Amino acid sequence: MQRSSPVEEVIAGTKEFTLQYENTLRAKEPGKEYYNLSNGGREMYNMNVFWANAWEETWDPEILRLAGNGRTSTIRGQYRPNDNTFKEPPVYVYDGLVLQHRLSGDPATREVMLRHLDVASLATHGGVTRHQAEEDSIAYPWAYEQTQNRRFADAAWDIARGMADLVPDIDFSGAVIPDYYPYEYTGNSLYRIHLMPILTGASLGQQLGYDWNRPHVFRDNFFQMWQAPGQKEFRAEVFVRARQGGALTIRCLAKGHANNTLAVDVVRADGNSAANATIASKPIASQPGQFTLFQGDLAVGNAKAGEVFKVTMRKADRAPVAVISDAQIVHHLPPDLMHAHEPLSSAQVFTPIRIVSRTTSKTMSYFNRVRRPYTLRDAKTLDLIFRPKLFTEAESVRPTGAGRMIVLTSSGCRGAAEWRMKGVEPYFAASPDDWFQPHEAGWPRS
């Protein structure tokens, strides 16, 4: 008698246990369309992977039926259409659903996946409002295949480039290999939130002929508000430069405590008000309890091409803020304070963030009190200037030369004040095309 392989034993044992459990549930509630045969959440999502692979290993029709039960349980039992989310924790959702849809071609599964993966907010908010945007990106190639919507491909390429740029230059030949953050490239962390987003996004980008210089679509740089000396409230200052004449809409976004409103003032260079508003919270968070998003659109009439406006935001509690507009946008961050930034989405790993500025001296320094990966490049040529090997907390001084446009790629900050940069203009943008120096563009010096 031929002995079963370890894989065959695992599949057979899992099938036997699952069928027994299904019979128990069916006896209690006969005639249901599907049965929840796992604990729900990530255990169920991961079992979608198992059943799809087990079917391809065995061609067992009973396993195909169990795969269908898991798929239906996911899109009908774990998916919440009212807020377009999957039940927590939503890890492994697309590891399984992409395989499940390729296996079944089920139109209901396709509909739920595309609704949940929608990346229209890239145009309206500069990023993705979902909780697990970076991890979900492994399904963007599937979504592009289904829709031919280039936003999916562009988003996947953005994430893949950023994640690849943050892989540390570890010297594995050394006597000691660090085993602390950010060197945790092991286990499911390697698979879920590092390697898979890079491989899937880079593969699709290569198929479409994308290169490293392709413009980025993520623009959701949320910088933490700061406190001026002697002031109780927190504030942010953002300069907006109109690209063309006519009406200009400035969208202000903030994540913070729902009980404290966000006050916004927009003024022209002559000191006259262009617009103002008090913005209350808008519950469009991607996961219940994740954050409350404040959103307000301020209309500025009769803007002139090249005209600069100053947007000041004030709030009783500290909050990360962003401005989205069809204009050049720079955040003013006082150089003597510690700062932090994050994207719109958040989870175990942030989508990569790029901030652009211009050097003012022969050297520039970047200090981060938390060991967070970062890469420093020339913003025009993308030539590598520096990528740390050990990510020490010591201040790092790099020769750059004055007047050089630089781009720093990093992950988001979980603290409210993590880094400080010297030797650069105190104005930061999401891309080189967005960057400008307000005073050189006509804003009066105080």
Backbone torsions as a table, in degrees:
resi	resn	phi	psi	omega
1	MET	NA	127.9	-178.6
2	GLN	-72.7	132.3	-177.9
3	ARG	-81.0	140.1	179.9
4	SER	-69.2	147.4	175.3
5	SER	-76.4	161.8	177.0
6	PRO	-56.6	-37.7	179.0
7	VAL	-64.6	-43.9	179.3
8	GLU	-62.8	-37.9	179.3
9	GLU	-65.8	-42.0	179.5
10	VAL	-63.8	-46.0	-178.5
11	ILE	-64.6	-45.3	-178.0
12	ALA	-64.4	-41.8	-179.8
13	GLY	-66.6	-41.4	179.0
14	THR	-65.6	-41.7	178.7
15	LYS	-62.1	-45.7	-178.4
16	GLU	-61.6	-47.7	-179.5
17	PHE	-62.5	-44.0	-177.1
18	THR	-64.3	-41.6	178.9
19	LEU	-63.9	-39.0	176.9
20	GLN	-62.9	-43.7	-179.8
21	TYR	-66.5	-39.2	178.0
22	GLU	-62.3	-41.4	178.1
23	ASN	-62.8	-36.6	177.9
24	THR	-64.8	-44.3	179.5
25	LEU	-68.3	-37.8	-179.3
26	ARG	-66.1	-34.0	178.4
27	ALA	-66.8	-33.3	179.2
28	LYS	-78.5	-39.5	-177.8
29	GLU	-134.7	80.0	-177.3
30	PRO	-69.0	149.2	171.7
31	GLY	83.2	9.5	179.4
32	LYS	-72.2	151.8	179.8
33	GLU	-66.7	-34.6	178.5
34	TYR	-152.3	162.9	177.9
35	TYR	-127.6	138.7	177.5
36	ASN	-78.7	101.7	-172.6
37	LEU	-97.3	12.4	173.5
38	SER	-142.2	-172.9	-176.6
39	ASN	-78.3	-0.7	-176.7
40	GLY	82.9	174.9	-180.0
41	GLY	62.3	-141.9	-172.8
42	ARG	-64.4	-27.7	177.3
43	GLU	-63.7	-42.8	177.7
44	MET	-67.5	-44.0	-178.2
45	TYR	-61.2	-38.3	179.5
46	ASN	-71.0	-32.9	177.9
47	MET	-67.8	-24.5	173.0
48	ASN	-61.0	-37.2	175.1
49	VAL	-64.1	-46.7	-176.6
50	PHE	-59.8	-49.4	-174.8
51	TRP	-67.1	-37.4	178.4
52	ALA	-64.0	-43.2	178.9
53	ASN	-71.1	-36.3	179.3
54	ALA	-64.3	-36.7	177.3
55	TRP	-63.3	-44.5	-180.0
56	GLU	-68.2	-22.4	178.4
57	GLU	-82.4	-32.1	-169.7
58	THR	-117.3	-27.6	-171.8
59	TRP	56.4	33.2	-179.9
60	ASP	-85.7	118.1	-178.0
61	PRO	-61.2	-28.1	177.5
62	GLU	-68.0	-36.7	177.1
63	ILE	-69.9	-36.5	176.0
64	LEU	-61.4	-38.5	178.2
65	ARG	-66.6	-41.3	178.3
66	LEU	-65.3	-35.4	175.4
67	ALA	-62.1	-43.0	178.2
68	GLY	-64.0	-36.9	177.4
69	ASN	-63.7	-42.8	178.9
70	GLY	-64.6	-40.5	178.8
71	ARG	-62.9	-47.4	-179.4
72	THR	-65.0	-40.0	178.7
73	SER	-62.8	-33.4	180.0
74	THR	-70.6	-48.4	-173.5
75	ILE	-82.7	-18.4	179.3
76	ARG	-106.5	-28.6	-176.8
77	GLY	-104.1	-34.2	-177.1
78	GLN	-97.8	-25.1	179.3
79	TYR	-84.0	134.9	-179.3
80	ARG	-112.7	100.6	-175.2
81	PRO	-65.5	-26.3	-177.1
82	ASN	-61.7	-38.4	177.8
83	ASP	-119.3	11.8	174.2
84	ASN	56.2	48.9	178.8
85	THR	-133.4	162.0	170.2
86	PHE	-102.8	148.6	-178.9
87	LYS	-60.0	146.5	-177.8
88	GLU	-72.3	153.9	-14.1
89	PRO	-80.1	137.5	-171.2
90	PRO	-86.7	22.7	176.7
91	VAL	-72.9	150.2	179.7
92	TYR	72.6	5.7	-177.9
93	VAL	-55.0	-51.6	-173.4
94	TYR	-89.0	-15.7	169.2
95	ASP	-55.6	-38.5	-177.8
96	GLY	-90.9	-42.7	-173.2
97	LEU	-68.4	-34.5	176.9
98	VAL	-62.4	-44.2	177.3
99	LEU	-64.0	-41.4	-178.0
100	GLN	-63.9	-41.3	-179.7
101	HIS	-71.2	-37.3	176.8
102	ARG	-63.6	-31.5	-179.8
103	LEU	-74.9	-40.7	-170.7
104	SER	-106.4	-30.6	-172.5
105	GLY	66.1	20.6	-174.3
106	ASP	-63.7	121.4	-178.2
107	PRO	-66.0	-32.9	179.1
108	ALA	-65.9	-39.6	177.3
109	THR	-64.5	-43.1	178.7
110	ARG	-59.7	-44.4	-178.5
111	GLU	-61.0	-46.0	-179.8
112	VAL	-64.5	-44.0	-178.2
113	MET	-61.5	-46.7	-178.0
114	LEU	-68.8	-35.3	176.9
115	ARG	-64.1	-43.3	-178.6
116	HIS	-71.9	-35.5	-176.7
117	LEU	-82.3	-1.3	-173.9
118	ASP	-47.5	128.1	-178.2
119	VAL	-113.4	23.6	178.7
120	ALA	-60.3	-26.4	-179.1
121	SER	-67.2	-12.3	173.8
122	LEU	-59.7	-36.3	179.7
123	ALA	-80.9	-34.4	-174.3
124	THR	-92.7	-27.9	-176.2
125	HIS	-127.4	-1.2	177.9
126	GLY	80.6	-4.4	-178.4
127	GLY	-158.4	-163.3	-177.5
128	VAL	-113.2	129.7	-173.9
129	THR	-81.3	-8.9	-178.6
130	ARG	-71.1	158.4	-176.3
131	HIS	-68.4	-45.0	-171.8
132	GLN	-107.7	44.1	-172.2
133	ALA	-56.9	-41.6	-177.4
134	GLU	-66.4	-43.5	-179.7
135	GLU	-72.8	-36.2	178.0
136	ASP	-64.1	-20.2	-174.1
137	SER	-63.0	-15.5	177.7
138	ILE	-65.4	-17.0	178.2
139	ALA	-95.2	-4.5	-179.7
140	TYR	-61.7	-39.8	175.8
141	PRO	-60.5	-39.1	175.6
142	TRP	-62.0	-44.8	-178.8
143	ALA	-64.4	-38.4	176.6
144	TYR	-64.3	-41.5	178.2
145	GLU	-59.5	-37.8	-177.6
146	GLN	-77.2	-32.7	-169.8
147	THR	-117.6	-20.1	-172.4
148	GLN	61.4	22.3	177.0
149	ASN	-82.6	114.1	-175.1
150	ARG	-65.7	-18.9	178.6
151	ARG	-60.2	-36.7	178.0
152	PHE	-63.3	-43.7	179.9
153	ALA	-66.4	-42.0	179.9
154	ASP	-64.2	-41.8	179.5
155	ALA	-65.6	-42.3	179.0
156	ALA	-63.1	-40.1	-179.9
157	TRP	-68.2	-39.4	176.0
158	ASP	-58.0	-50.0	-176.9
159	ILE	-66.2	-42.7	-179.7
160	ALA	-61.7	-45.0	179.2
161	ARG	-62.1	-45.7	-178.0
162	GLY	-64.6	-45.4	-179.9
163	MET	-63.8	-40.0	179.4
164	ALA	-65.6	-35.9	-178.7
165	ASP	-70.8	-17.3	-178.4
166	LEU	-99.1	2.2	176.7
167	VAL	-69.8	124.3	-176.1
168	PRO	-64.7	149.2	173.8
169	ASP	-84.6	71.6	-175.5
170	ILE	-77.0	134.3	175.3
171	ASP	-90.2	94.8	-176.7
172	PHE	-74.9	-7.0	178.4
173	SER	-87.9	-5.3	-178.5
174	GLY	-72.3	168.1	-178.2
175	ALA	-71.0	-31.3	-178.1
176	VAL	-125.0	125.1	176.0
177	ILE	-103.5	118.9	-178.4
178	PRO	-62.8	142.9	-177.3
179	ASP	-124.3	24.5	-179.8
180	TYR	-116.2	169.7	178.8
181	TYR	-56.6	136.0	8.3
182	PRO	-100.4	32.8	-175.9
183	TYR	-95.7	15.9	-174.0
184	GLU	-81.5	59.7	179.7
185	TYR	-93.3	63.6	-178.1
186	THR	-140.1	163.0	171.5
187	GLY	57.9	-150.8	-176.3
188	ASN	-69.4	-20.7	176.2
189	SER	-62.9	-40.7	177.3
190	LEU	-61.8	-44.5	-175.2
191	TYR	-71.4	-48.9	-170.1
192	ARG	-77.6	-47.9	-165.6
193	ILE	-118.2	10.4	174.7
194	HIS	-131.6	-70.3	-171.5
195	LEU	-67.2	-46.4	-175.7
196	MET	-63.3	-47.2	177.1
197	PRO	-60.5	-35.5	178.7
198	ILE	-67.8	-49.3	-175.8
199	LEU	-65.1	-45.8	-176.8
200	THR	-67.9	-45.4	-179.4
201	GLY	-67.8	-40.9	-179.4
202	ALA	-69.0	-36.8	179.5
203	SER	-63.5	-46.0	178.7
204	LEU	-65.9	-42.6	178.8
205	GLY	-58.8	-40.6	178.9
206	GLN	-65.4	-40.7	178.6
207	GLN	-60.5	-35.3	-177.5
208	LEU	-90.7	1.3	178.7
209	GLY	76.6	22.0	178.5
210	TYR	-70.6	148.5	175.1
211	ASP	-123.9	175.6	-173.5
212	TRP	-64.2	-25.0	-175.9
213	ASN	-88.2	2.1	-178.1
214	ARG	-60.7	136.0	179.5
215	PRO	-57.0	144.4	-178.5
216	HIS	-84.5	147.0	179.3
217	VAL	-100.2	-23.0	176.5
218	PHE	-77.9	126.4	-179.0
219	ARG	-134.8	19.8	-172.0
220	ASP	-89.6	65.5	177.8
221	ASN	-86.5	101.0	176.8
222	PHE	-94.3	110.2	177.8
223	PHE	-96.7	140.3	179.5
224	GLN	-66.6	138.1	173.3
225	MET	-64.0	156.3	-178.0
226	TRP	-127.2	166.4	-176.1
227	GLN	-113.8	120.4	175.7
228	ALA	-73.0	149.0	179.8
229	PRO	-53.1	129.8	178.1
230	GLY	81.9	-1.0	-179.2
231	GLN	-101.8	143.8	178.3
232	LYS	-88.4	-36.8	-177.1
233	GLU	-81.3	159.4	176.5
234	PHE	-97.7	150.8	-175.6
235	ARG	-143.5	162.0	172.9
236	ALA	-140.2	145.0	177.9
237	GLU	-124.5	125.1	-177.7
238	VAL	-131.3	133.3	177.3
239	PHE	-104.6	133.5	-176.8
240	VAL	-122.6	128.9	-179.2
241	ARG	-118.0	118.8	-177.0
242	ALA	-65.0	134.0	178.0
243	ARG	-81.6	-27.5	-179.2
244	GLN	-146.6	165.3	-179.2
245	GLY	-79.4	158.9	178.5
246	GLY	116.5	-159.5	-179.7
247	ALA	-70.7	141.2	-179.8
248	LEU	-130.4	127.3	176.8
249	THR	-105.3	127.8	179.5
250	ILE	-114.0	113.9	179.0
251	ARG	-94.8	121.1	179.4
252	CYS	-104.7	130.6	-178.5
253	LEU	-126.2	144.2	176.6
254	ALA	-151.2	149.4	174.3
255	LYS	-117.9	119.1	-177.5
256	GLY	-170.7	-169.4	-177.4
257	HIS	-66.2	130.1	-173.2
258	ALA	-65.5	-24.1	-176.1
259	ASN	-78.1	-13.8	-177.6
260	ASN	-109.7	116.6	-178.2
261	THR	-71.5	165.0	178.9
262	LEU	-109.1	118.1	178.7
263	ALA	-95.1	131.8	-176.9
264	VAL	-129.1	133.3	174.6
265	ASP	-127.8	136.0	175.7
266	VAL	-119.7	122.9	-178.7
267	VAL	-124.4	154.7	175.4
268	ARG	-88.6	172.7	-177.5
269	ALA	-63.7	-25.2	179.1
270	ASP	-83.9	2.6	178.2
271	GLY	91.9	-7.2	179.8
272	ASN	-78.4	145.8	-179.0
273	SER	-71.4	137.1	175.5
274	ALA	-105.1	-30.0	179.0
275	ALA	-173.2	156.4	173.7
276	ASN	-156.4	158.0	-178.6
277	ALA	-163.7	155.3	168.4
278	THR	-113.7	119.1	-169.8
279	ILE	-107.7	126.9	173.9
280	ALA	-92.6	168.0	-176.7
281	SER	-69.4	150.8	177.6
282	LYS	-126.4	113.8	-172.1
283	PRO	-76.8	73.7	175.4
284	ILE	-113.7	26.6	177.8
285	ALA	-61.5	150.9	-175.8
286	SER	-78.6	-22.0	178.4
287	GLN	-137.5	140.1	178.6
288	PRO	-55.7	127.1	177.6
289	GLY	82.9	-3.0	-178.7
290	GLN	-69.4	-58.0	174.5
291	PHE	-163.0	165.4	174.1
292	THR	-109.3	127.4	-177.1
293	LEU	-100.7	126.9	172.4
294	PHE	-93.5	133.6	-178.9
295	GLN	-141.6	127.9	177.6
296	GLY	-146.1	134.4	178.2
297	ASP	-104.3	119.9	179.7
298	LEU	-106.4	127.4	-178.1
299	ALA	-96.4	125.5	176.7
300	VAL	-111.8	121.3	-179.3
301	GLY	-92.2	151.8	173.2
302	ASN	57.1	40.5	174.4
303	ALA	-71.2	143.2	177.0
304	LYS	-98.1	147.1	177.2
305	ALA	-57.6	126.9	-178.7
306	GLY	86.9	-5.1	179.9
307	GLU	-70.6	141.0	-177.1
308	VAL	-106.7	135.9	176.1
309	PHE	-121.9	147.1	176.2
310	LYS	-108.2	123.4	178.4
311	VAL	-104.2	119.8	177.3
312	THR	-113.5	126.9	178.1
313	MET	-115.6	137.8	-178.6
314	ARG	-132.7	142.7	-178.3
315	LYS	-153.6	149.8	-178.6
316	ALA	-71.3	-29.4	177.1
317	ASP	-114.8	154.3	179.9
318	ARG	-67.9	138.6	-179.1
319	ALA	-150.6	145.5	171.5
320	PRO	-77.3	137.0	-174.9
321	VAL	-129.2	154.1	176.8
322	ALA	-142.0	157.2	175.4
323	VAL	-127.9	130.3	178.8
324	ILE	-120.0	128.5	-179.8
325	SER	-164.4	158.3	174.0
326	ASP	-81.8	66.2	-174.7
327	ALA	-159.7	171.1	171.7
328	GLN	-78.5	140.2	-173.8
329	ILE	-137.4	127.0	172.8
330	VAL	-131.2	138.0	174.0
331	HIS	-91.8	133.4	175.1
332	HIS	-90.6	119.5	179.2
333	LEU	-121.0	110.6	-179.1
334	PRO	-53.6	130.1	-172.8
335	PRO	-70.0	-17.3	-178.0
336	ASP	-89.6	-0.3	-178.9
337	LEU	-109.0	159.9	172.6
338	MET	-86.3	143.9	-174.8
339	HIS	-129.9	172.5	177.4
340	ALA	-156.4	158.4	-179.9
341	HIS	-151.8	160.3	-179.5
342	GLU	-158.5	161.8	175.7
343	PRO	-87.0	-179.0	-179.9
344	LEU	-67.3	-43.0	179.2
345	SER	-86.5	156.8	177.4
346	SER	-152.0	149.3	178.5
347	ALA	-168.8	-147.7	177.2
348	GLN	-64.8	-32.1	177.6
349	VAL	-134.2	136.3	178.2
350	PHE	-81.3	155.3	165.8
351	THR	-65.4	142.6	-176.6
352	PRO	-59.7	147.3	-178.1
353	ILE	-121.0	140.1	177.7
354	ARG	-121.9	129.9	176.7
355	ILE	-125.2	137.8	-173.6
356	VAL	-117.7	138.4	173.5
357	SER	-150.6	-171.8	-179.6
358	ARG	-129.8	135.6	-177.7
359	THR	-72.7	151.8	-179.1
360	THR	-119.5	-4.3	-179.4
361	SER	-144.8	-179.5	-177.9
362	LYS	-68.7	-25.4	178.9
363	THR	-129.5	155.0	172.8
364	MET	-132.4	154.4	-178.6
365	SER	-128.8	146.2	177.3
366	TYR	-132.2	118.0	179.4
367	PHE	-114.9	127.5	175.5
368	ASN	-128.5	120.4	-176.7
369	ARG	-73.3	-10.6	175.3
370	VAL	-112.5	142.0	-179.3
371	ARG	-73.8	83.9	179.0
372	ARG	-110.0	135.2	178.2
373	PRO	-61.5	143.0	173.3
374	TYR	-154.2	160.0	176.9
375	THR	-137.2	136.4	-179.6
376	LEU	-111.4	125.8	-178.2
377	ARG	-133.6	161.1	169.1
378	ASP	-69.9	127.6	-173.8
379	ALA	-70.9	-22.3	-178.8
380	LYS	-91.7	-45.0	-177.4
381	THR	-96.3	-16.6	-174.5
382	LEU	63.6	17.4	173.3
383	ASP	-63.5	139.8	-179.0
384	LEU	-72.6	126.9	174.4
385	ILE	-96.3	-45.8	-177.1
386	PHE	-163.4	138.1	168.9
387	ARG	-138.1	119.5	-176.5
388	PRO	-63.6	153.1	174.7
389	LYS	-99.2	-33.0	-174.9
390	LEU	-115.6	-11.7	179.2
391	PHE	52.2	47.9	177.8
392	THR	-70.5	160.6	-179.6
393	GLU	-82.9	-3.0	178.7
394	ALA	-70.1	149.2	179.8
395	GLU	-65.0	135.7	-177.1
396	SER	-109.2	119.6	-180.0
397	VAL	-105.6	125.8	-176.6
398	ARG	-123.9	138.0	173.7
399	PRO	-73.8	126.1	-178.3
400	THR	-129.8	-29.1	-172.7
401	GLY	86.1	148.2	-177.4
402	ALA	-79.2	150.5	176.7
403	GLY	76.4	18.9	-178.2
404	ARG	-100.6	130.3	175.3
405	MET	-76.9	128.4	-178.3
406	ILE	-126.0	154.0	174.8
407	VAL	-129.1	128.3	178.2
408	LEU	-108.6	121.2	176.4
409	THR	-100.9	131.9	-177.6
410	SER	-151.4	174.4	169.6
411	SER	-90.9	173.6	179.7
412	GLY	-74.6	163.4	179.6
413	CYS	-102.3	131.5	176.8
414	ARG	-87.6	-18.3	176.3
415	GLY	-92.3	170.2	-177.4
416	ALA	-87.0	-17.3	-178.7
417	ALA	-151.5	102.0	-173.1
418	GLU	-121.3	-32.7	-172.0
419	TRP	-133.4	162.2	176.6
420	ARG	-142.9	139.0	179.4
421	MET	-124.5	133.1	179.4
422	LYS	-124.4	157.7	-178.9
423	GLY	81.1	15.8	177.4
424	VAL	-134.3	162.0	173.4
425	GLU	-62.4	143.5	-178.8
426	PRO	-80.4	32.5	-179.5
427	TYR	-126.6	130.8	-171.7
428	PHE	-131.4	135.4	-177.3
429	ALA	-126.7	171.8	-179.5
430	ALA	-86.6	-17.8	-178.8
431	SER	-154.0	160.4	177.4
432	PRO	-60.1	-35.5	-179.9
433	ASP	-68.0	-25.6	180.0
434	ASP	-81.3	-21.4	-169.0
435	TRP	-78.2	141.6	170.2
436	PHE	-156.6	158.3	176.6
437	GLN	-97.3	113.1	-172.3
438	PRO	-53.3	-42.7	-176.3
439	HIS	-70.5	-34.6	175.7
440	GLU	-68.9	-23.7	-180.0
441	ALA	-91.9	5.7	173.9
442	GLY	112.5	-2.5	178.8
443	TRP	-76.6	129.7	-175.5
444	PRO	-65.9	142.9	175.2
445	ARG	-80.4	139.1	-178.0
446	SER	-83.8	NA	NA
